[in-house]
Amino acid sequence: MVDRTGVPEGELLVGFLDWYRAVVERKVEGLSLADASRVMTPSGLSPLGIVKHLHAVEQNWLEQVFEGRDVELPVGTEEDPDDARPSFWVTERDSVDTVVDEYRANGETLHRVARTHALEDLSASEVPWYGHVTLRWVLVHLLEETARHAGHLDLMREQIDGRTGD
């Protein structure tokens, strides 16, 4: 399918996702580790924690669910194996550069998957409540997840140093 601009749907989805991914990177650009890892919500979110979470989300959906690869994800606790909170936790091994570099590397995976699969291709793994999902479904989900957290990062960055904008 092609929209009115003549851009194929897959390119449109990946293009919007690339743009939001760049926004996410810019929101932590230039922050000290202290500011980037500062917990800013009652639920424990920090700017760098959001970038780590988005990295884990992309690995999960693109590599584990869609491609069927075994990926070690920072989720789950002994009490609740499905708990997503650990994907937001910043550890002593993290720096702004390492977390952003890991997130940036996902972009290569995104482009490879989008280039080598059709939007109608089904995931290798089943998703609870949905079964196998299409690449289109995965891209739309990643787009909404990334845009949602980019909004969180907008507010956090403004609180840290007053910086606004994309």
Sequence and secondary structure as in RCSB ss.txt:
>XXXX:A:sequence
MVDRTGVPEGELLVGFLDWYRAVVERKVEGLSLADASRVMTPSGLSPLGIVKHLHAVEQNWLEQVFEGRDVELPV
GTEEDPDDARPSFWVTERDSVDTVVDEYRANGETLHRVARTHALEDLSASEVPWYGHVTLRWVLVHLLEETARHA
GHLDLMREQIDGRTGD
>XXXX:A:secstr
 B TTS BHHHHHHHHHHHHHHHHHHHHTT  HHHHT   STT   HHHHHHHHHHHHIIIIIIIIT      S 
  SS TT  GGGG   TT  HHHHHHHHHHHHHHHHHHHHHS TT B SS BTTTBS BHHHHHHHHHHHHHHHH
HHHHHHHHHHH     
